[in-house]
């Protein structure tokens, strides 16, 4: 319990308040814990105190009972020292809450500046050979004409992708008319993605097919899935979604399946990002932001700082780069 709680606490702070661009949280095919135990859920904290802290405290009490297995010690655990334990619990929780606030405050200023510098130090990567025609945000007719250009490899059932969805919903308004986002399907579901060894997110392929079947309905379906994230894991909810939008045929339509599979396959075009896997894209969300790859999510302040820097670069006339391998289908 102590080990699991310690990992949970570490993941909570690493995910919510990364100190660098390489520490974002993501759904990884090699680390299932890093996704479904996401630090972004409402129950992940209580007043700024990570839930793992309470597990750590209980684990410590259990360990004391194991180290000192006496009837007298067990009685004091139940009665005499309960008040003392409560004071210690509250004091520790208060300390975590202060630490949480300090980490949150640090995301602006120095940390955000450092993340922007790290972003621009990333090597440039090519646009995928097939750019998804399914855009969740379109500000210009041509993809490369927007100051902020995001190719988002994502999974509809990835909790960290849900977190990113919420961020982009805010930022698309703040940077209205300046963002293009192409949704590059990458469901962590072995039914349609051979990068995945097992069905980490069963049903993610079906959701991809449904959203891709009718391009004119993509944005509506995309938004409704993320707005009903928990329900989307239910097969009955997915079928009702398909009926409501008239895309029931998506699950068996060969053209739709081929289109989704071709987009998924573009993930293999990038250099590997892990010693264990040869695949370039292996986790969600992974974003290609103006031809630089960012793996995972970041606090709003950090992502906003990167976007603002890209807009500033574009306005100085430095941001228009055309890729030789551009293919739009």
C-alpha positions as CSV (number, residue, x, y, z in Angstrom):
1,X,0.0,0.0,0.0
2,X,2.8,2.4,0.9
3,X,4.6,1.7,-2.4
4,X,1.4,2.2,-4.5
5,X,0.5,5.3,-2.6
6,X,4.0,6.8,-3.1
7,X,3.8,6.1,-6.9
8,X,0.3,7.7,-7.0
9,X,1.5,10.9,-5.2
10,X,4.5,11.1,-7.5
11,X,2.3,10.7,-10.6
12,X,-0.1,13.3,-9.3
13,X,2.5,16.0,-9.0
14,X,4.5,15.0,-12.2
15,X,1.3,15.0,-14.2
16,X,-0.2,18.2,-12.9
17,X,2.9,20.2,-12.5
18,X,5.7,19.0,-14.7
19,X,9.0,20.9,-14.4
20,X,10.0,20.2,-18.0
21,X,8.5,19.5,-21.4
22,X,9.5,15.8,-21.1
23,X,7.4,15.1,-18.0
24,X,3.9,15.3,-19.3
25,X,1.3,12.7,-18.5
26,X,0.0,10.4,-21.2
27,X,-1.6,7.0,-21.9
28,X,1.4,4.8,-22.7
29,X,1.1,1.3,-24.3
30,X,4.0,0.2,-22.0
31,X,2.7,1.8,-18.8
32,X,-1.0,1.2,-18.2
33,X,-0.8,2.7,-14.7
34,X,0.1,6.0,-16.3
35,X,-3.3,6.3,-18.0
36,X,-6.3,4.8,-16.2
37,X,-4.9,6.0,-12.8
38,X,-4.6,9.5,-14.3
39,X,-4.0,12.4,-11.9
40,X,-6.6,14.5,-13.5
41,X,-9.7,12.9,-12.1
42,X,-11.8,14.8,-9.6
43,X,-11.2,12.2,-7.0
44,X,-7.4,12.4,-7.4
45,X,-7.2,15.1,-4.8
46,X,-9.1,16.5,-1.8
47,X,-8.4,20.2,-1.3
48,X,-5.1,20.0,-3.1
49,X,-4.0,16.9,-1.1
50,X,-3.4,13.9,-3.4
51,X,-5.5,10.9,-2.6
52,X,-2.4,8.8,-2.3
53,X,-1.4,10.6,0.8
54,X,-4.3,9.0,2.8
55,X,-3.3,5.6,1.5
56,X,0.3,6.3,2.6
57,X,-0.9,7.2,6.1
58,X,-3.1,4.1,6.4
59,X,-0.2,2.0,5.1
60,X,2.1,3.5,7.7
61,X,-0.3,2.6,10.5
62,X,-0.7,-1.0,9.2
63,X,3.1,-1.3,9.0
64,X,3.5,-0.1,12.6
65,X,1.0,-2.8,13.7
66,X,3.0,-5.4,11.8
67,X,6.3,-4.3,13.3
68,X,4.9,-4.1,16.9
69,X,2.3,-6.9,17.0
70,X,1.2,-6.5,20.6
71,X,-2.3,-6.5,22.0
72,X,-1.4,-3.3,23.8
73,X,-0.3,-1.5,20.7
74,X,-3.4,-2.6,18.8
75,X,-5.6,-1.2,21.6
76,X,-3.8,2.2,21.5
77,X,-4.3,2.2,17.7
78,X,-8.1,1.9,18.3
79,X,-8.6,4.2,21.3
80,X,-5.9,6.1,23.2
81,X,-3.9,7.6,20.3
82,X,-6.6,8.2,17.7
83,X,-6.5,11.9,18.4
84,X,-2.8,12.0,17.9
85,X,-3.1,10.1,14.6
86,X,-5.8,12.6,13.5
87,X,-3.5,15.6,14.3
88,X,-0.6,14.0,12.4
89,X,-2.9,13.2,9.4
90,X,-4.2,16.8,9.3
91,X,-0.7,18.3,9.7
92,X,0.6,16.2,6.8
93,X,-2.4,17.0,4.6
94,X,-1.9,20.7,5.3
95,X,1.8,20.3,4.3
96,X,0.8,18.6,1.0
97,X,-1.8,21.4,0.3
98,X,0.9,24.1,0.8
99,X,3.2,22.1,-1.5
100,X,0.4,21.7,-4.1
101,X,-0.2,25.5,-4.1
102,X,3.5,26.2,-4.4
103,X,3.9,23.9,-7.4
104,X,0.8,25.4,-9.0
105,X,2.1,29.0,-8.6
106,X,5.4,27.9,-10.1
107,X,3.8,26.9,-13.4
108,X,3.7,30.6,-14.5
109,X,6.9,32.6,-14.9
110,X,10.1,30.6,-14.7
111,X,8.7,27.2,-15.4
112,X,6.6,28.3,-18.3
113,X,9.5,30.2,-19.8
114,X,11.7,27.1,-19.5
115,X,9.1,24.9,-21.1
116,X,8.9,27.3,-24.1
117,X,12.7,27.2,-24.5
118,X,12.7,23.4,-24.3
119,X,9.9,23.3,-26.9
120,X,12.0,25.3,-29.4
121,X,15.0,23.1,-28.7
122,X,13.1,20.0,-29.9
123,X,14.1,18.7,-33.3
124,X,11.7,19.3,-36.1
125,X,9.8,16.3,-37.5
126,X,8.0,15.8,-40.7
127,X,4.3,16.1,-41.2
128,X,2.8,12.6,-41.5
129,X,2.4,11.3,-45.1
130,X,-1.4,11.3,-44.6
131,X,-2.8,14.3,-42.7
132,X,-6.1,13.4,-41.2
133,X,-9.0,15.2,-42.9
134,X,-10.8,15.2,-39.6
135,X,-10.1,18.5,-37.9
136,X,-11.5,19.3,-34.5
137,X,-10.6,23.0,-35.0
138,X,-10.3,24.7,-38.4
139,X,-9.2,28.3,-38.7
140,X,-7.9,28.4,-42.2
141,X,-8.5,26.5,-45.4
142,X,-5.0,25.2,-45.7
143,X,-3.5,23.5,-42.6
144,X,-0.1,25.3,-42.8
145,X,-1.6,28.8,-42.9
146,X,-2.5,28.9,-39.1
147,X,0.1,30.2,-36.6
148,X,-0.6,27.2,-34.4
149,X,-0.8,23.8,-36.2
150,X,-1.5,20.7,-34.1
151,X,-1.6,17.1,-35.4
152,X,-3.1,15.4,-32.4
153,X,-2.5,11.6,-32.1
154,X,-5.3,10.7,-29.7
155,X,-7.6,8.0,-28.3
156,X,-11.2,8.8,-27.4
157,X,-11.0,6.6,-24.3
158,X,-7.7,8.0,-23.0
159,X,-8.2,10.0,-19.8
160,X,-5.2,12.2,-20.5
161,X,-6.6,12.9,-24.0
162,X,-9.8,14.0,-22.2
163,X,-7.7,16.4,-20.1
164,X,-6.1,17.8,-23.3
165,X,-9.5,18.2,-24.9
166,X,-10.5,20.4,-22.0
167,X,-7.4,22.5,-22.4
168,X,-7.8,22.9,-26.1
169,X,-11.4,23.9,-25.7
170,X,-10.2,26.8,-23.6
171,X,-7.3,27.7,-25.8
172,X,-9.2,27.5,-29.1
173,X,-11.3,30.5,-27.8
174,X,-8.3,32.4,-26.6
175,X,-6.4,31.9,-29.9
176,X,-9.5,32.0,-32.1
177,X,-8.7,32.0,-35.8
178,X,-5.1,31.0,-35.1
179,X,-5.4,27.2,-34.5
180,X,-5.8,24.2,-36.8
181,X,-6.1,20.8,-35.1
182,X,-6.0,17.6,-37.2
183,X,-7.3,14.6,-35.2
184,X,-5.0,11.7,-36.0
185,X,-6.7,8.5,-34.8
186,X,-4.5,6.4,-32.6
187,X,-6.8,4.2,-30.4
188,X,-5.0,2.0,-27.9
189,X,-7.2,-0.9,-29.0
190,X,-5.7,-4.0,-30.7
191,X,-8.8,-4.4,-32.8
192,X,-7.5,-1.8,-35.2
193,X,-4.1,-0.7,-34.0
194,X,-1.3,-3.3,-34.2
195,X,1.0,-1.2,-32.2
196,X,-1.0,-2.2,-29.2
197,X,-0.4,-5.7,-27.9
198,X,-3.7,-5.9,-26.0
199,X,-7.0,-4.0,-25.8
200,X,-6.0,-1.3,-23.4
201,X,-9.1,0.7,-24.3
202,X,-11.8,-1.6,-25.7
203,X,-14.3,0.3,-27.9
204,X,-11.8,3.0,-28.9
205,X,-11.6,1.6,-32.5
206,X,-15.4,1.6,-32.8
207,X,-15.6,5.2,-31.7
208,X,-12.9,6.1,-34.2
209,X,-15.0,4.5,-37.0
210,X,-18.2,6.2,-35.9
211,X,-16.6,9.6,-35.9
212,X,-14.9,9.1,-39.2
213,X,-17.8,7.7,-41.2
214,X,-19.4,11.1,-42.0
215,X,-16.8,13.9,-42.0
216,X,-19.5,16.5,-41.7
217,X,-20.5,15.1,-38.3
218,X,-16.9,14.5,-37.0
219,X,-16.7,17.6,-34.8
220,X,-20.1,16.9,-33.2
221,X,-19.3,13.3,-32.5
222,X,-15.8,14.1,-31.3
223,X,-17.1,16.6,-28.8
224,X,-19.9,14.4,-27.6
225,X,-17.6,11.5,-26.9
226,X,-15.3,13.5,-24.8
227,X,-18.2,15.3,-23.0
228,X,-19.5,11.8,-22.1
229,X,-16.2,10.2,-21.4
230,X,-17.3,7.6,-18.8
231,X,-20.4,6.7,-20.7
232,X,-18.4,6.2,-23.9
233,X,-16.8,3.0,-22.4
234,X,-20.3,1.4,-22.4
235,X,-21.1,-0.5,-25.7
236,X,-24.8,0.3,-25.4
237,X,-24.0,4.0,-25.2
238,X,-21.8,3.8,-28.2
239,X,-24.5,2.0,-30.2
240,X,-27.0,4.7,-29.2
241,X,-24.5,7.4,-30.3
242,X,-24.2,5.7,-33.7
243,X,-28.0,5.5,-34.1
244,X,-28.5,9.1,-33.1
245,X,-26.0,10.4,-35.7
246,X,-27.0,7.8,-38.3
247,X,-23.6,6.2,-38.5
248,X,-24.4,2.6,-37.6
249,X,-22.8,1.4,-40.8
250,X,-19.5,2.7,-39.7
251,X,-18.6,-0.5,-37.9
252,X,-18.7,-2.6,-41.0
253,X,-17.9,0.0,-43.7
254,X,-14.7,-1.0,-45.4
255,X,-13.9,2.5,-46.7
256,X,-14.2,4.0,-43.2
257,X,-12.0,1.2,-41.7
258,X,-9.3,1.7,-44.3
259,X,-9.3,5.4,-43.8
260,X,-8.9,5.1,-40.1
261,X,-6.2,2.4,-40.4
262,X,-4.2,4.5,-42.8
263,X,-4.2,7.4,-40.4
264,X,-3.2,5.1,-37.5
265,X,-0.3,3.7,-39.6
266,X,1.3,7.1,-39.9
267,X,2.4,6.7,-36.3
268,X,5.1,4.3,-37.5
269,X,6.7,7.0,-39.6
270,X,8.4,8.7,-36.7
271,X,11.6,7.7,-35.0
272,X,11.1,5.5,-32.0
273,X,10.5,7.3,-28.7
274,X,11.2,4.3,-26.5
275,X,14.0,1.7,-26.4
276,X,11.3,-1.0,-26.0
277,X,9.2,-0.1,-29.0
278,X,10.3,0.7,-32.5
279,X,7.2,2.7,-33.1
280,X,7.5,6.5,-33.2
281,X,3.9,7.2,-31.9
282,X,3.2,4.8,-29.0
283,X,1.2,6.9,-26.5
284,X,-1.7,9.3,-26.4
285,X,-1.9,12.2,-26.5
286,X,1.1,12.9,-28.7
287,X,1.0,16.2,-30.5
288,X,3.0,17.4,-33.5
289,X,2.9,21.2,-32.8
290,X,4.3,23.2,-35.7
291,X,6.5,20.2,-36.6
292,X,7.8,19.5,-33.1
293,X,6.7,16.5,-31.2
294,X,5.2,16.9,-27.7
295,X,4.4,13.7,-25.8
296,X,1.7,14.1,-23.1
297,X,-0.1,16.9,-21.4
298,X,0.9,20.1,-19.5
299,X,-0.7,22.6,-17.3
300,X,-2.7,25.3,-19.0
301,X,-0.1,28.0,-18.3
302,X,2.6,26.0,-20.1
303,X,0.6,25.1,-23.2
304,X,-0.7,28.6,-23.4
305,X,2.9,30.0,-23.2
306,X,4.0,27.7,-26.1
307,X,1.0,28.8,-28.2
308,X,1.6,32.5,-27.5
309,X,5.3,32.1,-28.6
310,X,4.2,30.5,-31.8
311,X,1.8,33.3,-32.5
312,X,4.6,35.8,-31.8
313,X,6.9,33.9,-34.1
314,X,4.3,33.9,-36.9
315,X,3.7,37.6,-36.5
316,X,7.4,38.3,-36.9
317,X,7.2,36.4,-40.2
318,X,9.3,33.4,-39.0
319,X,6.6,30.8,-38.8
320,X,5.7,29.8,-42.4
321,X,7.5,26.6,-43.3
322,X,6.2,24.3,-46.0
323,X,7.0,20.6,-45.7
324,X,8.1,18.8,-48.8
325,X,6.2,15.6,-47.9
326,X,2.9,17.4,-47.5
327,X,0.0,15.2,-48.5
328,X,-3.6,16.1,-47.7
329,X,-6.3,13.6,-48.4
